Amino acid sequence: MKKREVIYFEKAGPVNTDACLEVVKRVIEEDGLKNVVVASTFGDTGLKFAKALKEIPYVNLVVVTHNYGFKEPGTNELAPEVRRELESLGAKVYTGTHVFRGIGASIRAYFHYSEEALIAQAFRILGQGLKVCVEITLMACDAGLIPPDDVIAVSGTARGADTVAIIRAVPSNMFFNLKVREILAKPRDW
């Protein structure tokens, strides 16, 4: 049996980012996990984690952004200079199609239903952050940036970080083999 502290934040949002970073550092130290996947739209959260984790040489940090065109065609919210700074700190930056959005968003716009949207909504029962943790883990594994193994996933509700989970990563075509091993931090008010 393993006992571990779980943090439940009173409110969602970026006010919890530092606490999530401490959870990640504790799990790296306790479990020796070396793969960390962090969601970051504008790069603030990714930079905070990259700066804090660069001193741990064996950590593989993957920062997952929105895809190009997420908000409007041909644009990405992550500025090129922020991408370069993340990479200079040793982070790998992945920008690609979101597993629970992609072509399903187009289907949903016309037919008001898609399997991807159904899966995303089911995960949101446990919180927006957990849905994103699962999604970015699948995306990073699809890109070959993390192995199909236990990883630490970090995401938030809107900006910042408020959710941390240990997830057994798999590529998206093996989605039903993915395992949420532990939820280590999440907002209570989701």
Phi and psi in degrees as a GROMACS rama.xvg file:
@    title "Ramachandran Plot"
@    xaxis  label "Phi"
@    yaxis  label "Psi"
@TYPE xy
-124.451  129.668  LYS-2
-107.842  137.487  LYS-3
-147.738  142.637  ARG-4
-69.9713  137.345  GLU-5
-116.292  136.697  VAL-6
-104.143  128.609  ILE-7
-113.919  111.927  TYR-8
-79.4476  142.311  PHE-9
-66.0851  -34.2601  GLU-10
-134.326  152.975  LYS-11
-80.9382  160.323  ALA-12
122.924  -176.83  GLY-13
-67.0913  -16.625  PRO-14
-60.3027  -17.9365  VAL-15
-96.6087  -0.344261  ASN-16
-58.8957  -47.1555  THR-17
-62.4399  -39.9487  ASP-18
-64.9827  -38.6352  ALA-19
-64.5056  -39.9111  CYS-20
-61.1964  -40.816  LEU-21
-64.6788  -38.6708  GLU-22
-61.1517  -45.9222  VAL-23
-61.0595  -47.0164  VAL-24
-61.5136  -38.9807  LYS-25
-63.9817  -43.0934  ARG-26
-69.317  -37.2014  VAL-27
-60.2115  -45.3545  ILE-28
-66.9903  -45.5172  GLU-29
-72.8349  -41.9871  GLU-30
-105.268  -13.7055  ASP-31
71.8543  15.8604  GLY-32
-65.7731  138.133  LEU-33
-116.262  -6.8594  LYS-34
-107.193  123.09  ASN-35
-126.21  128.813  VAL-36
-116.73  126.35  VAL-37
-126.277  129.942  VAL-38
-80.1455  135.572  ALA-39
-155.669  111.786  SER-40
-75.9286  -53.5858  THR-41
-99.6906  -11.1159  PHE-42
103.96  -11.2514  GLY-43
-58.7046  -50.5194  ASP-44
-66.6449  -43.8879  THR-45
-58.0784  -43.5351  GLY-46
-64.801  -40.5862  LEU-47
-60.213  -44.8687  LYS-48
-70.907  -39.2908  PHE-49
-63.1605  -42.6434  ALA-50
-66.261  -40.0455  LYS-51
-74.7381  -31.7234  ALA-52
-97.7475  -6.7453  LEU-53
-63.495  -22.8433  LYS-54
-78.5273  -9.69379  GLU-55
-100.702  99.525  ILE-56
-61.3583  -27.8553  PRO-57
-90.7426  -0.296598  TYR-58
-78.918  130.235  VAL-59
-102.26  102.843  ASN-60
-97.8629  124.206  LEU-61
-116.15  123.402  VAL-62
-103.546  122.51  VAL-63
-106.221  125.578  VAL-64
-104.149  175.394  THR-65
-67.4071  156.626  HIS-66
-76.2415  159.697  ASN-67
-61.3515  136.153  TYR-68
86.175  4.32078  GLY-69
-57.9586  -46.4758  PHE-70
-94.385  -47.5922  LYS-71
-150.615  148.431  GLU-72
-51.687  136.05  PRO-73
78.3229  4.68084  GLY-74
-120.561  156.81  THR-75
-137.782  137.473  ASN-76
-70.6188  -20.6608  GLU-77
-83.6887  113.636  LEU-78
-66.8267  144.725  ALA-79
-55.4167  -36.9118  PRO-80
-68.9736  -31.1862  GLU-81
-70.7341  -41.0353  VAL-82
-57.3758  -46.822  ARG-83
-61.9992  -40.2437  ARG-84
-65.2388  -42.7419  GLU-85
-57.8195  -47.5792  LEU-86
-65.1636  -35.5791  GLU-87
-67.3034  -23.715  SER-88
-86.823  1.56413  LEU-89
96.4862  0.380501  GLY-90
-79.1062  148.055  ALA-91
-96.1643  134.326  LYS-92
-111.485  125.945  VAL-93
-116.341  126.563  TYR-94
-124.388  116.152  THR-95
-164.062  -177.298  GLY-96
-64.8438  132.765  THR-97
-74.452  131.916  HIS-98
-58.8033  -40.2428  VAL-99
-92.6369  10.8836  PHE-100
-124.799  -79.7771  ARG-101
30.0117  -134.14  GLY-102
-67.6515  -22.7621  ILE-103
-60.7129  -31.334  GLY-104
-65.0237  -38.3559  ALA-105
-68.4629  -42.0008  SER-106
-62.0637  -43.408  ILE-107
-62.9379  -36.6205  ARG-108
-62.6281  -32.571  ALA-109
-92.9911  -37.9584  TYR-110
-115.086  -0.510535  PHE-111
63.6098  23.1549  HIS-112
-162.875  141.549  TYR-113
-153.595  152.605  SER-114
-61.6333  -38.5932  GLU-115
-60.4864  -43.9811  GLU-116
-64.5783  -37.0433  ALA-117
-63.7926  -45.0989  LEU-118
-64.2634  -44.1821  ILE-119
-60.0843  -44.6156  ALA-120
-64.6979  -36.6384  GLN-121
-63.5558  -42.7032  ALA-122
-65.5008  -32.9672  PHE-123
-64.8164  -15.1389  ARG-124
-57.7979  -35.1587  ILE-125
-91.6804  -3.43224  LEU-126
126.052  145.934  GLY-127
-57.8417  -40.1429  GLN-128
-62.0702  -40.7424  GLY-129
-66.9845  -38.5543  LEU-130
-57.5608  -45.7044  LYS-131
-68.3623  -38.8543  VAL-132
-56.5071  -46.0034  CYS-133
-63.9588  -45.7069  VAL-134
-62.8522  -46.5397  GLU-135
-69.9911  -28.78  ILE-136
-65.9984  -45.3692  THR-137
-60.4574  -44.8514  LEU-138
-62.7873  -46.4024  MET-139
-65.083  -36.2971  ALA-140
-69.5231  -41.1181  CYS-141
-56.6265  -37.524  ASP-142
-81.9601  -4.65688  ALA-143
75.6186  18.2296  GLY-144
-88.3466  -16.5006  LEU-145
-135.832  152.229  ILE-146
-81.9404  163.073  PRO-147
-74.4819  83.8585  PRO-148
-157.085  -179.356  ASP-149
-70.0498  131.933  ASP-150
-132.712  160.763  VAL-151
-98.104  125.262  ILE-152
-114.198  138.317  ALA-153
-132.707  132.877  VAL-154
-153.288  -176.844  SER-155
-145.571  -179.275  GLY-156
-107.173  105.453  THR-157
75.7084  -99.0433  ALA-158
-109.91  159.843  ARG-159
72.0396  -168.406  GLY-160
-121.569  138.262  ALA-161
-145.68  7.39078  ASP-162
-139.029  132.849  THR-163
-133.839  132.869  VAL-164
-142.806  151.776  ALA-165
-99.8087  124.868  ILE-166
-129.518  136.868  ILE-167
-80.7851  107.308  ARG-168
-72.2102  144.08  ALA-169
-145.093  160.215  VAL-170
-70.6481  156.334  PRO-171
-60.8221  -27.0673  SER-172
-71.7255  -8.15424  ASN-173
-116.682  29.0954  MET-174
-44.0874  -43.3235  PHE-175
-75.3613  -0.396186  PHE-176
-95.5156  -7.97958  ASN-177
-64.4025  144.047  LEU-178
-130.609  126.546  LYS-179
-84.9205  103.203  VAL-180
-76.5731  -44.8966  ARG-181
-148.718  141.136  GLU-182
-105.853  115.662  ILE-183
-100.103  -23.2223  LEU-184
-157.226  140.259  ALA-185
-166.296  157.238  LYS-186
-75.3483  144.3  PRO-187
-79.6005  -29.0846  ARG-188
-86.4619  10.2669  ASP-189
